[in-house]
Amino acid sequence: MEPPIAELSSISATLDEITKRVGALALQAADQGAEELAGDLFSIERALGGAGRRMAKLVSSGHKR
């Protein structure tokens, strides 16, 4: 199956944007002293970052495995 590179690229860009937004919320929560919320959001940010890197790798390689 040929990978749908355009769609994967779009998803990759969306993941990057969501990761940035979650990171900004985490920083805001930390600044406001909501440490538990900030910790959860930073954890989510890391997971999204990993997913984004994996998706970007698929896009850049054209999924040639």
mmCIF file of the N, C-alpha and C atoms, coordinates in Angstrom:
data_MODEL
# 
_entry.id   MODEL 
# 
loop_
_atom_site.group_PDB 
_atom_site.id 
_atom_site.type_symbol 
_atom_site.label_atom_id 
_atom_site.label_alt_id 
_atom_site.label_comp_id 
_atom_site.label_asym_id 
_atom_site.label_entity_id 
_atom_site.label_seq_id 
_atom_site.pdbx_PDB_ins_code 
_atom_site.Cartn_x 
_atom_site.Cartn_y 
_atom_site.Cartn_z 
_atom_site.occupancy 
_atom_site.B_iso_or_equiv 
_atom_site.pdbx_formal_charge 
_atom_site.auth_seq_id 
_atom_site.auth_comp_id 
_atom_site.auth_asym_id 
_atom_site.auth_atom_id 
_atom_site.pdbx_PDB_model_num 
ATOM 1   N N  . MET A 1 1  ? 0.840  -1.180 0.000  1.00 0.00 ? 1  MET A N  1 
ATOM 2   C CA . MET A 1 1  ? 0.000  0.000  0.000  1.00 0.00 ? 1  MET A CA 1 
ATOM 3   C C  . MET A 1 1  ? 0.887  1.246  0.000  1.00 0.00 ? 1  MET A C  1 
ATOM 4   N N  . GLU A 1 2  ? 0.590  2.164  -0.876 1.00 0.00 ? 2  GLU A N  1 
ATOM 5   C CA . GLU A 1 2  ? 1.295  3.441  -0.894 1.00 0.00 ? 2  GLU A CA 1 
ATOM 6   C C  . GLU A 1 2  ? 0.822  4.300  0.268  1.00 0.00 ? 2  GLU A C  1 
ATOM 7   N N  . PRO A 1 3  ? 1.740  4.846  1.038  1.00 0.00 ? 3  PRO A N  1 
ATOM 8   C CA . PRO A 1 3  ? 1.320  5.685  2.160  1.00 0.00 ? 3  PRO A CA 1 
ATOM 9   C C  . PRO A 1 3  ? 0.731  7.005  1.663  1.00 0.00 ? 3  PRO A C  1 
ATOM 10  N N  . PRO A 1 4  ? -0.327 7.452  2.296  1.00 0.00 ? 4  PRO A N  1 
ATOM 11  C CA . PRO A 1 4  ? -0.939 8.735  1.925  1.00 0.00 ? 4  PRO A CA 1 
ATOM 12  C C  . PRO A 1 4  ? -0.115 9.887  2.502  1.00 0.00 ? 4  PRO A C  1 
ATOM 13  N N  . ILE A 1 5  ? 0.991  10.207 1.834  1.00 0.00 ? 5  ILE A N  1 
ATOM 14  C CA . ILE A 1 5  ? 1.965  11.157 2.362  1.00 0.00 ? 5  ILE A CA 1 
ATOM 15  C C  . ILE A 1 5  ? 1.332  12.514 2.674  1.00 0.00 ? 5  ILE A C  1 
ATOM 16  N N  . ALA A 1 6  ? 0.471  13.013 1.799  1.00 0.00 ? 6  ALA A N  1 
ATOM 17  C CA . ALA A 1 6  ? -0.144 14.329 2.043  1.00 0.00 ? 6  ALA A CA 1 
ATOM 18  C C  . ALA A 1 6  ? -0.961 14.315 3.330  1.00 0.00 ? 6  ALA A C  1 
ATOM 19  N N  . GLU A 1 7  ? -1.723 13.262 3.531  1.00 0.00 ? 7  GLU A N  1 
ATOM 20  C CA . GLU A 1 7  ? -2.535 13.174 4.745  1.00 0.00 ? 7  GLU A CA 1 
ATOM 21  C C  . GLU A 1 7  ? -1.664 13.000 5.981  1.00 0.00 ? 7  GLU A C  1 
ATOM 22  N N  . LEU A 1 8  ? -0.627 12.166 5.874  1.00 0.00 ? 8  LEU A N  1 
ATOM 23  C CA . LEU A 1 8  ? 0.294  11.986 6.991  1.00 0.00 ? 8  LEU A CA 1 
ATOM 24  C C  . LEU A 1 8  ? 1.006  13.292 7.328  1.00 0.00 ? 8  LEU A C  1 
ATOM 25  N N  . SER A 1 9  ? 1.370  14.047 6.317  1.00 0.00 ? 9  SER A N  1 
ATOM 26  C CA . SER A 1 9  ? 2.027  15.332 6.531  1.00 0.00 ? 9  SER A CA 1 
ATOM 27  C C  . SER A 1 9  ? 1.099  16.305 7.250  1.00 0.00 ? 9  SER A C  1 
ATOM 28  N N  . SER A 1 10 ? -0.158 16.316 6.858  1.00 0.00 ? 10 SER A N  1 
ATOM 29  C CA . SER A 1 10 ? -1.149 17.175 7.506  1.00 0.00 ? 10 SER A CA 1 
ATOM 30  C C  . SER A 1 10 ? -1.333 16.785 8.973  1.00 0.00 ? 10 SER A C  1 
ATOM 31  N N  . ILE A 1 11 ? -1.407 15.497 9.236  1.00 0.00 ? 11 ILE A N  1 
ATOM 32  C CA . ILE A 1 11 ? -1.550 15.012 10.614 1.00 0.00 ? 11 ILE A CA 1 
ATOM 33  C C  . ILE A 1 11 ? -0.308 15.382 11.423 1.00 0.00 ? 11 ILE A C  1 
ATOM 34  N N  . SER A 1 12 ? 0.863  15.266 10.811 1.00 0.00 ? 12 SER A N  1 
ATOM 35  C CA . SER A 1 12 ? 2.104  15.615 11.484 1.00 0.00 ? 12 SER A CA 1 
ATOM 36  C C  . SER A 1 12 ? 2.106  17.087 11.892 1.00 0.00 ? 12 SER A C  1 
ATOM 37  N N  . ALA A 1 13 ? 1.671  17.943 10.993 1.00 0.00 ? 13 ALA A N  1 
ATOM 38  C CA . ALA A 1 13 ? 1.607  19.378 11.298 1.00 0.00 ? 13 ALA A CA 1 
ATOM 39  C C  . ALA A 1 13 ? 0.600  19.657 12.410 1.00 0.00 ? 13 ALA A C  1 
ATOM 40  N N  . THR A 1 14 ? -0.517 18.955 12.383 1.00 0.00 ? 14 THR A N  1 
ATOM 41  C CA . THR A 1 14 ? -1.528 19.123 13.424 1.00 0.00 ? 14 THR A CA 1 
ATOM 42  C C  . THR A 1 14 ? -0.996 18.669 14.777 1.00 0.00 ? 14 THR A C  1 
ATOM 43  N N  . LEU A 1 15 ? -0.287 17.542 14.799 1.00 0.00 ? 15 LEU A N  1 
ATOM 44  C CA . LEU A 1 15 ? 0.323  17.069 16.043 1.00 0.00 ? 15 LEU A CA 1 
ATOM 45  C C  . LEU A 1 15 ? 1.304  18.089 16.602 1.00 0.00 ? 15 LEU A C  1 
ATOM 46  N N  . ASP A 1 16 ? 2.098  18.684 15.729 1.00 0.00 ? 16 ASP A N  1 
ATOM 47  C CA . ASP A 1 16 ? 3.049  19.712 16.177 1.00 0.00 ? 16 ASP A CA 1 
ATOM 48  C C  . ASP A 1 16 ? 2.318  20.889 16.813 1.00 0.00 ? 16 ASP A C  1 
ATOM 49  N N  . GLU A 1 17 ? 1.243  21.332 16.179 1.00 0.00 ? 17 GLU A N  1 
ATOM 50  C CA . GLU A 1 17 ? 0.479  22.468 16.705 1.00 0.00 ? 17 GLU A CA 1 
ATOM 51  C C  . GLU A 1 17 ? -0.161 22.121 18.045 1.00 0.00 ? 17 GLU A C  1 
ATOM 52  N N  . ILE A 1 18 ? -0.744 20.949 18.152 1.00 0.00 ? 18 ILE A N  1 
ATOM 53  C CA . ILE A 1 18 ? -1.371 20.531 19.410 1.00 0.00 ? 18 ILE A CA 1 
ATOM 54  C C  . ILE A 1 18 ? -0.316 20.409 20.511 1.00 0.00 ? 18 ILE A C  1 
ATOM 55  N N  . THR A 1 19 ? 0.854  19.870 20.162 1.00 0.00 ? 19 THR A N  1 
ATOM 56  C CA . THR A 1 19 ? 1.933  19.743 21.141 1.00 0.00 ? 19 THR A CA 1 
ATOM 57  C C  . THR A 1 19 ? 2.330  21.107 21.688 1.00 0.00 ? 19 THR A C  1 
ATOM 58  N N  . LYS A 1 20 ? 2.463  22.087 20.810 1.00 0.00 ? 20 LYS A N  1 
ATOM 59  C CA . LYS A 1 20 ? 2.800  23.444 21.246 1.00 0.00 ? 20 LYS A CA 1 
ATOM 60  C C  . LYS A 1 20 ? 1.717  24.031 22.147 1.00 0.00 ? 20 LYS A C  1 
ATOM 61  N N  . ARG A 1 21 ? 0.473  23.816 21.787 1.00 0.00 ? 21 ARG A N  1 
ATOM 62  C CA . ARG A 1 21 ? -0.633 24.351 22.576 1.00 0.00 ? 21 ARG A CA 1 
ATOM 63  C C  . ARG A 1 21 ? -0.684 23.722 23.963 1.00 0.00 ? 21 ARG A C  1 
ATOM 64  N N  . VAL A 1 22 ? -0.493 22.405 24.031 1.00 0.00 ? 22 VAL A N  1 
ATOM 65  C CA . VAL A 1 22 ? -0.490 21.719 25.323 1.00 0.00 ? 22 VAL A CA 1 
ATOM 66  C C  . VAL A 1 22 ? 0.699  22.189 26.161 1.00 0.00 ? 22 VAL A C  1 
ATOM 67  N N  . GLY A 1 23 ? 1.848  22.371 25.527 1.00 0.00 ? 23 GLY A N  1 
ATOM 68  C CA . GLY A 1 23 ? 3.019  22.870 26.237 1.00 0.00 ? 23 GLY A CA 1 
ATOM 69  C C  . GLY A 1 23 ? 2.787  24.257 26.817 1.00 0.00 ? 23 GLY A C  1 
ATOM 70  N N  . ALA A 1 24 ? 2.134  25.112 26.047 1.00 0.00 ? 24 ALA A N  1 
ATOM 71  C CA . ALA A 1 24 ? 1.829  26.460 26.535 1.00 0.00 ? 24 ALA A CA 1 
ATOM 72  C C  . ALA A 1 24 ? 0.873  26.406 27.722 1.00 0.00 ? 24 ALA A C  1 
ATOM 73  N N  . LEU A 1 25 ? -0.106 25.527 27.647 1.00 0.00 ? 25 LEU A N  1 
ATOM 74  C CA . LEU A 1 25 ? -1.032 25.369 28.774 1.00 0.00 ? 25 LEU A CA 1 
ATOM 75  C C  . LEU A 1 25 ? -0.304 24.839 30.006 1.00 0.00 ? 25 LEU A C  1 
ATOM 76  N N  . ALA A 1 26 ? 0.646  23.922 29.797 1.00 0.00 ? 26 ALA A N  1 
ATOM 77  C CA . ALA A 1 26 ? 1.417  23.375 30.911 1.00 0.00 ? 26 ALA A CA 1 
ATOM 78  C C  . ALA A 1 26 ? 2.228  24.471 31.595 1.00 0.00 ? 26 ALA A C  1 
ATOM 79  N N  . LEU A 1 27 ? 2.871  25.315 30.802 1.00 0.00 ? 27 LEU A N  1 
ATOM 80  C CA . LEU A 1 27 ? 3.640  26.418 31.374 1.00 0.00 ? 27 LEU A CA 1 
ATOM 81  C C  . LEU A 1 27 ? 2.739  27.385 32.142 1.00 0.00 ? 27 LEU A C  1 
ATOM 82  N N  . GLN A 1 28 ? 1.573  27.664 31.576 1.00 0.00 ? 28 GLN A N  1 
ATOM 83  C CA . GLN A 1 28 ? 0.620  28.555 32.239 1.00 0.00 ? 28 GLN A CA 1 
ATOM 84  C C  . GLN A 1 28 ? 0.164  27.955 33.570 1.00 0.00 ? 28 GLN A C  1 
ATOM 85  N N  . ALA A 1 29 ? -0.135 26.663 33.567 1.00 0.00 ? 29 ALA A N  1 
ATOM 86  C CA . ALA A 1 29 ? -0.560 25.997 34.799 1.00 0.00 ? 29 ALA A CA 1 
ATOM 87  C C  . ALA A 1 29 ? 0.559  26.038 35.840 1.00 0.00 ? 29 ALA A C  1 
ATOM 88  N N  . ALA A 1 30 ? 1.801  25.802 35.402 1.00 0.00 ? 30 ALA A N  1 
ATOM 89  C CA . ALA A 1 30 ? 2.940  25.841 36.331 1.00 0.00 ? 30 ALA A CA 1 
ATOM 90  C C  . ALA A 1 30 ? 3.105  27.242 36.911 1.00 0.00 ? 30 ALA A C  1 
ATOM 91  N N  . ASP A 1 31 ? 2.974  28.257 36.070 1.00 0.00 ? 31 ASP A N  1 
ATOM 92  C CA . ASP A 1 31 ? 3.100  29.641 36.536 1.00 0.00 ? 31 ASP A CA 1 
ATOM 93  C C  . ASP A 1 31 ? 2.019  30.003 37.557 1.00 0.00 ? 31 ASP A C  1 
ATOM 94  N N  . GLN A 1 32 ? 0.859  29.361 37.443 1.00 0.00 ? 32 GLN A N  1 
ATOM 95  C CA . GLN A 1 32 ? -0.251 29.652 38.351 1.00 0.00 ? 32 GLN A CA 1 
ATOM 96  C C  . GLN A 1 32 ? -0.256 28.739 39.576 1.00 0.00 ? 32 GLN A C  1 
ATOM 97  N N  . GLY A 1 33 ? 0.767  27.900 39.696 1.00 0.00 ? 33 GLY A N  1 
ATOM 98  C CA . GLY A 1 33 ? 0.886  27.045 40.865 1.00 0.00 ? 33 GLY A CA 1 
ATOM 99  C C  . GLY A 1 33 ? 0.062  25.767 40.821 1.00 0.00 ? 33 GLY A C  1 
ATOM 100 N N  . ALA A 1 34 ? -0.513 25.453 39.680 1.00 0.00 ? 34 ALA A N  1 
ATOM 101 C CA . ALA A 1 34 ? -1.292 24.223 39.531 1.00 0.00 ? 34 ALA A CA 1 
ATOM 102 C C  . ALA A 1 34 ? -0.342 23.103 39.113 1.00 0.00 ? 34 ALA A C  1 
ATOM 103 N N  . GLU A 1 35 ? 0.458  22.655 40.069 1.00 0.00 ? 35 GLU A N  1 
ATOM 104 C CA . GLU A 1 35 ? 1.555  21.717 39.770 1.00 0.00 ? 35 GLU A CA 1 
ATOM 105 C C  . GLU A 1 35 ? 1.065  20.368 39.243 1.00 0.00 ? 35 GLU A C  1 
ATOM 106 N N  . GLU A 1 36 ? -0.003 19.842 39.812 1.00 0.00 ? 36 GLU A N  1 
ATOM 107 C CA . GLU A 1 36 ? -0.502 18.536 39.349 1.00 0.00 ? 36 GLU A CA 1 
ATOM 108 C C  . GLU A 1 36 ? -0.987 18.630 37.901 1.00 0.00 ? 36 GLU A C  1 
ATOM 109 N N  . LEU A 1 37 ? -1.752 19.685 37.604 1.00 0.00 ? 37 LEU A N  1 
ATOM 110 C CA . LEU A 1 37 ? -2.224 19.888 36.234 1.00 0.00 ? 37 LEU A CA 1 
ATOM 111 C C  . LEU A 1 37 ? -1.048 20.098 35.293 1.00 0.00 ? 37 LEU A C  1 
ATOM 112 N N  . ALA A 1 38 ? -0.094 20.913 35.712 1.00 0.00 ? 38 ALA A N  1 
ATOM 113 C CA . ALA A 1 38 ? 1.083  21.173 34.888 1.00 0.00 ? 38 ALA A CA 1 
ATOM 114 C C  . ALA A 1 38 ? 1.837  19.876 34.600 1.00 0.00 ? 38 ALA A C  1 
ATOM 115 N N  . GLY A 1 39 ? 2.016  19.047 35.618 1.00 0.00 ? 39 GLY A N  1 
ATOM 116 C CA . GLY A 1 39 ? 2.715  17.777 35.431 1.00 0.00 ? 39 GLY A CA 1 
ATOM 117 C C  . GLY A 1 39 ? 2.011  16.879 34.438 1.00 0.00 ? 39 GLY A C  1 
ATOM 118 N N  . ASP A 1 40 ? 0.691  16.807 34.557 1.00 0.00 ? 40 ASP A N  1 
ATOM 119 C CA . ASP A 1 40 ? -0.083 15.993 33.608 1.00 0.00 ? 40 ASP A CA 1 
ATOM 120 C C  . ASP A 1 40 ? 0.053  16.537 32.191 1.00 0.00 ? 40 ASP A C  1 
ATOM 121 N N  . LEU A 1 41 ? -0.038 17.851 32.060 1.00 0.00 ? 41 LEU A N  1 
ATOM 122 C CA . LEU A 1 41 ? 0.065  18.455 30.730 1.00 0.00 ? 41 LEU A CA 1 
ATOM 123 C C  . LEU A 1 41 ? 1.457  18.285 30.144 1.00 0.00 ? 41 LEU A C  1 
ATOM 124 N N  . PHE A 1 42 ? 2.500  18.408 30.960 1.00 0.00 ? 42 PHE A N  1 
ATOM 125 C CA . PHE A 1 42 ? 3.859  18.176 30.459 1.00 0.00 ? 42 PHE A CA 1 
ATOM 126 C C  . PHE A 1 42 ? 4.033  16.722 30.006 1.00 0.00 ? 42 PHE A C  1 
ATOM 127 N N  . SER A 1 43 ? 3.420  15.796 30.726 1.00 0.00 ? 43 SER A N  1 
ATOM 128 C CA . SER A 1 43 ? 3.476  14.391 30.332 1.00 0.00 ? 43 SER A CA 1 
ATOM 129 C C  . SER A 1 43 ? 2.780  14.174 28.986 1.00 0.00 ? 43 SER A C  1 
ATOM 130 N N  . ILE A 1 44 ? 1.635  14.794 28.821 1.00 0.00 ? 44 ILE A N  1 
ATOM 131 C CA . ILE A 1 44 ? 0.901  14.703 27.553 1.00 0.00 ? 44 ILE A CA 1 
ATOM 132 C C  . ILE A 1 44 ? 1.725  15.332 26.435 1.00 0.00 ? 44 ILE A C  1 
ATOM 133 N N  . GLU A 1 45 ? 2.356  16.469 26.730 1.00 0.00 ? 45 GLU A N  1 
ATOM 134 C CA . GLU A 1 45 ? 3.192  17.139 25.733 1.00 0.00 ? 45 GLU A CA 1 
ATOM 135 C C  . GLU A 1 45 ? 4.315  16.213 25.268 1.00 0.00 ? 45 GLU A C  1 
ATOM 136 N N  . ARG A 1 46 ? 4.954  15.516 26.199 1.00 0.00 ? 46 ARG A N  1 
ATOM 137 C CA . ARG A 1 46 ? 6.039  14.584 25.827 1.00 0.00 ? 46 ARG A CA 1 
ATOM 138 C C  . ARG A 1 46 ? 5.506  13.455 24.943 1.00 0.00 ? 46 ARG A C  1 
ATOM 139 N N  . ALA A 1 47 ? 4.349  12.914 25.298 1.00 0.00 ? 47 ALA A N  1 
ATOM 140 C CA . ALA A 1 47 ? 3.774  11.823 24.501 1.00 0.00 ? 47 ALA A CA 1 
ATOM 141 C C  . ALA A 1 47 ? 3.414  12.300 23.094 1.00 0.00 ? 47 ALA A C  1 
ATOM 142 N N  . LEU A 1 48 ? 2.825  13.484 23.008 1.00 0.00 ? 48 LEU A N  1 
ATOM 143 C CA . LEU A 1 48 ? 2.482  14.034 21.702 1.00 0.00 ? 48 LEU A CA 1 
ATOM 144 C C  . LEU A 1 48 ? 3.742  14.332 20.887 1.00 0.00 ? 48 LEU A C  1 
ATOM 145 N N  . GLY A 1 49 ? 4.777  14.812 21.564 1.00 0.00 ? 49 GLY A N  1 
ATOM 146 C CA . GLY A 1 49 ? 6.042  15.073 20.877 1.00 0.00 ? 49 GLY A CA 1 
ATOM 147 C C  . GLY A 1 49 ? 6.624  13.808 20.270 1.00 0.00 ? 49 GLY A C  1 
ATOM 148 N N  . GLY A 1 50 ? 6.560  12.718 21.023 1.00 0.00 ? 50 GLY A N  1 
ATOM 149 C CA . GLY A 1 50 ? 7.038  11.439 20.504 1.00 0.00 ? 50 GLY A CA 1 
ATOM 150 C C  . GLY A 1 50 ? 6.226  10.975 19.315 1.00 0.00 ? 50 GLY A C  1 
ATOM 151 N N  . ALA A 1 51 ? 4.921  11.117 19.408 1.00 0.00 ? 51 ALA A N  1 
ATOM 152 C CA . ALA A 1 51 ? 4.052  10.735 18.295 1.00 0.00 ? 51 ALA A CA 1 
ATOM 153 C C  . ALA A 1 51 ? 4.335  11.608 17.076 1.00 0.00 ? 51 ALA A C  1 
ATOM 154 N N  . GLY A 1 52 ? 4.562  12.891 17.314 1.00 0.00 ? 52 GLY A N  1 
ATOM 155 C CA . GLY A 1 52 ? 4.862  13.804 16.213 1.00 0.00 ? 52 GLY A CA 1 
ATOM 156 C C  . GLY A 1 52 ? 6.168  13.461 15.518 1.00 0.00 ? 52 GLY A C  1 
ATOM 157 N N  . ARG A 1 53 ? 7.188  13.121 16.310 1.00 0.00 ? 53 ARG A N  1 
ATOM 158 C CA . ARG A 1 53 ? 8.473  12.737 15.717 1.00 0.00 ? 53 ARG A CA 1 
ATOM 159 C C  . ARG A 1 53 ? 8.346  11.458 14.896 1.00 0.00 ? 53 ARG A C  1 
ATOM 160 N N  . ARG A 1 54 ? 7.578  10.521 15.420 1.00 0.00 ? 54 ARG A N  1 
ATOM 161 C CA . ARG A 1 54 ? 7.392  9.254  14.686 1.00 0.00 ? 54 ARG A CA 1 
ATOM 162 C C  . ARG A 1 54 ? 6.631  9.495  13.382 1.00 0.00 ? 54 ARG A C  1 
ATOM 163 N N  . MET A 1 55 ? 5.602  10.353 13.432 1.00 0.00 ? 55 MET A N  1 
ATOM 164 C CA . MET A 1 55 ? 4.829  10.668 12.238 1.00 0.00 ? 55 MET A CA 1 
ATOM 165 C C  . MET A 1 55 ? 5.707  11.405 11.224 1.00 0.00 ? 55 MET A C  1 
ATOM 166 N N  . ALA A 1 56 ? 6.508  12.369 11.695 1.00 0.00 ? 56 ALA A N  1 
ATOM 167 C CA . ALA A 1 56 ? 7.397  13.109 10.797 1.00 0.00 ? 56 ALA A CA 1 
ATOM 168 C C  . ALA A 1 56 ? 8.395  12.170 10.120 1.00 0.00 ? 56 ALA A C  1 
ATOM 169 N N  . LYS A 1 57 ? 8.860  11.171 10.858 1.00 0.00 ? 57 LYS A N  1 
ATOM 170 C CA . LYS A 1 57 ? 9.788  10.195 10.292 1.00 0.00 ? 57 LYS A CA 1 
ATOM 171 C C  . LYS A 1 57 ? 9.109  9.403  9.174  1.00 0.00 ? 57 LYS A C  1 
ATOM 172 N N  . LEU A 1 58 ? 7.857  9.021  9.385  1.00 0.00 ? 58 LEU A N  1 
ATOM 173 C CA . LEU A 1 58 ? 7.104  8.325  8.339  1.00 0.00 ? 58 LEU A CA 1 
ATOM 174 C C  . LEU A 1 58 ? 6.978  9.194  7.094  1.00 0.00 ? 58 LEU A C  1 
ATOM 175 N N  . VAL A 1 59 ? 6.665  10.457 7.308  1.00 0.00 ? 59 VAL A N  1 
ATOM 176 C CA . VAL A 1 59 ? 6.478  11.378 6.191  1.00 0.00 ? 59 VAL A CA 1 
ATOM 177 C C  . VAL A 1 59 ? 7.791  11.564 5.432  1.00 0.00 ? 59 VAL A C  1 
ATOM 178 N N  . SER A 1 60 ? 8.875  11.782 6.162  1.00 0.00 ? 60 SER A N  1 
ATOM 179 C CA . SER A 1 60 ? 10.157 12.056 5.493  1.00 0.00 ? 60 SER A CA 1 
ATOM 180 C C  . SER A 1 60 ? 10.711 10.839 4.774  1.00 0.00 ? 60 SER A C  1 
ATOM 181 N N  . SER A 1 61 ? 10.421 9.655  5.291  1.00 0.00 ? 61 SER A N  1 
ATOM 182 C CA . SER A 1 61 ? 10.937 8.438  4.652  1.00 0.00 ? 61 SER A CA 1 
ATOM 183 C C  . SER A 1 61 ? 10.003 7.922  3.577  1.00 0.00 ? 61 SER A C  1 
ATOM 184 N N  . GLY A 1 62 ? 8.802  8.474  3.521  1.00 0.00 ? 62 GLY A N  1 
ATOM 185 C CA . GLY A 1 62 ? 7.828  7.927  2.574  1.00 0.00 ? 62 GLY A CA 1 
ATOM 186 C C  . GLY A 1 62 ? 7.385  6.541  2.973  1.00 0.00 ? 62 GLY A C  1 
ATOM 187 N N  . HIS A 1 63 ? 7.653  6.182  4.240  1.00 0.00 ? 63 HIS A N  1 
ATOM 188 C CA . HIS A 1 63 ? 7.328  4.869  4.824  1.00 0.00 ? 63 HIS A CA 1 
ATOM 189 C C  . HIS A 1 63 ? 7.891  3.745  3.960  1.00 0.00 ? 63 HIS A C  1 
ATOM 190 N N  . LYS A 1 64 ? 9.181  3.848  3.656  1.00 0.00 ? 64 LYS A N  1 
ATOM 191 C CA . LYS A 1 64 ? 9.853  2.841  2.828  1.00 0.00 ? 64 LYS A CA 1 
ATOM 192 C C  . LYS A 1 64 ? 10.476 1.779  3.708  1.00 0.00 ? 64 LYS A C  1 
ATOM 193 N N  . ARG A 1 65 ? 9.685  0.888  4.220  1.00 0.00 ? 65 ARG A N  1 
ATOM 194 C CA . ARG A 1 65 ? 10.179 -0.206 5.052  1.00 0.00 ? 65 ARG A CA 1 
ATOM 195 C C  . ARG A 1 65 ? 9.927  -1.511 4.374  1.00 0.00 ? 65 ARG A C  1 
# 
